[in-house]
């Protein structure tokens, strides 16, 4: 599907998200996809919130040297995602990318003046496809399935041994990474963390359910709506659930201050329980994009996070500044440029707003 055609059902004007096609897992008992160091590769966009959660989990679990990564260009056109075209630049060490295929984005923005979808700045706008030197993500999908006939989405978890896609559903990829199947290969200097502890699993699943439908996917349902009544329904629903999230965090923070004192309370302010979990990983990519993109581009402008949801903003700033895997994988340049330059049906002139400033507040 072209990104310049409607993403909404022409009958009711409502956004419909594509269901992921590849849904395998990795485990010692799997007949094909068994854990190994260097066997699997992650294809992502730094702009995409679904891909972002896999990058965060990969870093949190100490897998940056176990599972390689290639990053598509921020611009997506009618043919889908594309890679950096110049193989000679693949070893450039610049803003975001390391020669090993690592990702480390700095919290700063570059001028967008003069940038076009054909701009290729080594180390900033994307990487090559490190494995096959493909020019398009679509080529990877066709390598896995020559008859593939759906959209070419990120993230993609690729198996270098069988040369096929293991999984392209982000919620399942992050559970594969968290499952422990790669623990023996993980970086021992990264503190061990379980993002899905058994005692919190049911609560995490419950929160993930309403956050996904009403906030994660909610911004897309509002932004791609093609009828006024559909848009209004969806945007009101988003803010109803942001208010719910605000109340949850506010009540938790009050109890944490009473229990630990104000200084320690912030270190335990998470969506579920008193530790970082999958619920935080899944919520963060949407909230960090909200003020810079969703407010103006998707017309989610009843309020910004920073002005209307003080506890959500505190949670966001704490996660961003105090947990390196979150801020090192957050590229505000890719986020702003992708949405405003790729969705020409929404923003036909491709003008990228300068604000908000700053992209995220200090802590």
C-alpha positions, -999 to +999 in steps of 0.1 A: +000+000+000+013+035-008+018+057+022+001+085+001-032+066-003-058+065+024-050+043+054-086+045+064-116+024+054-133+045+027-167+033+040-164+047+075-132+068+074-116+048+102-079+036+104-073-001+101-040-015+112-024-044+092-020-077+110+016-090+111+023-120+089+054-136+104+048-150+139+075-175+148+095-176+180+130-185+191+137-212+217+160-242+223+130-264+216+120-248+183+127-271+153+143-243+133+148-210+152+172-218+180+191-192+201+226-184+189+250-155+190+250-134+158+224-155+140+196-130+142+193-094+129+169-066+136+156-042+109+141-010+123+131+025+117+140+051+144+108+069+136+085+039+141+072+035+177+067-002+172+103-007+160+115+016+188+102-008+215+123-036+201+155-014+201+149-005+237+144-041+248+175-052+228+196-027+248+179-033+281+187-071+278+223-066+268+218-079+233+234-051+212+264-073+204+242-104+200+216-092+176+227-068+148+206-039+136+201-020+103+182+013+102+160+024+073+160+060+061+135+083+078+116+088+046+090+063+035+076+067+000+051+048-022+076+019-024+080+017+014+112+019+035+146+024+019+182+019+031+213+042+028+225+037-007+263+041-004+280+010+009+313+029+011+298+050+040+288+020+060+317+023+085+310+060+092+309+068+129+286+098+133+255+108+152+235+077+155+252+046+141+282+026+150+301+003+126+289-028+145+253-019+136+247-003+170+225+027+177+233+056+199+213+087+192+222+120+208+195+143+223+199+171+198+182+182+166+197+192+133+183+219+111+157+205+086+164+234+062+172+221+027+166+184+036+147+163+011+136+127+010+167+121-012+191+134+015+216+109+027+238+120+056+261+092+067+255+082+103+224+103+105+197+094+080+200+056+081+223+027+074+229+003+046+214-031+047+244-048+063+235-083+051+224-082+015+230-045+005+193-043-004+181-009-013+145-015-001+130-033+029+106-048+004+135-069-010+139-085+024+102-094+025+103-109-010+135-129-001+115-144+028+083-149+007+083-142-030+045-141-030+042-116-001+014-091-009+010-069+022+028-037+035+065-038+043+065-030+080+092-026+106+104-041+129+117-073+112+135-100+132+156-118+105+173-152+106+207-151+088+209-188+088+177-197+070+174-163+054+139-156+064+118-135+087+112-150+121+088-124+133+075-089+124+052-083+153+069-060+178+050-072+209+062-107+202+098-097+194+102-079+227+090-110+245+114-131+226+143-108+237+130-108+273+124-146+274+160-154+284+169-174+253+198-152+247+210-147+283+241-168+278+253-145+251+242-112+267+266-085+278+275-093+314+281-056+322+244-049+316+223-054+348+199-083+346+163-073+342+131-092+337+105-070+320+077-095+325+080-108+361+054-136+368+038-118+397+031-087+375+023-105+342-015-103+344-014-066+354+011-058+326-011-076+300-042-057+312-024-023+310-009-032+277-044-040+263-060-006+270-028+014+263-023-002+229-059+002+217-065+037+231-031+054+232-004+035+211-028+028+182-052+056+193-030+083+179-030+066+145-067+062+146-071+099+152-043+110+128-054+089+098-092+094+103-108+107+071-141+118+086-146+145+112-168+125+135-144+096+135-115+119+143-133+136+171-143+103+187-108+089+185-090+120+198-114+124+228-108+087+235-070+092+236-073+120+261-097+101+282-071+073+286-042+097+291-062+111+320-066+075+333-029+070+330-023+104+348-045+093+377-027+059+380+007+076+381-005+103+405-019+078+430+012+057+428+035+086+433+017+098+464+020+063+479+056+060+469+064+093+486+047+081+518+066+048+516+101+059+505+102+096+507+103+121+478+139+116+468+135+078+462+099+078+450+108+089+415+132+059+411+102+036+416+076+054+395+066+030+368+033+020+351+031-014+368+047-023+401+079-006+414+102-017+386+107-011+349+085-035+330+072-042+295+044-018+302+068+011+304+087-001+272+054-003+253+041+031+265+073+052+261+076+053+223+041+069+220+045+094+248+080+105+237+065+112+202+034+129+215+044+165+219+069+166+190+046+150+164+012+137+174+000+170+188+003+188+155+006+161+128-021+138+140-042+167+155-040+153+190-040+189+202-064+190+231-033+193+252+004+185+252+018+160+276+041+186+293+013+210+299-017+188+306-004+156+322+022+165+348+027+130+362+029+114+327+055+140+318+075+133+350+074+096+342+086+103+307+114+126+317+126+101+343+126+072+319+144+092+291+171+108+312+178+080+337+177+049+315+203+050+287+185+024+264+156+048+261+173+081+253+201+064+232+175+049+208+153+080+206+160+101+175+138+132+174+152+140+139+139+107+125+106+110+143+099+146+131+112+141+096+095+108+089+060+118+099+060+152+083+078+143+051+063+108+045+026+114+051+019+136+021-018+130+023-018+147+058+010+172+052+012+177+014+038+205+015+062+184+037+069+213+061+084+201+094+075+223+124+104+236+144+088+230+178+083+221+204+114+233+221+129+214+238+119+181+223+117+168+259+120+187+292+150+183+315+146+164+348 
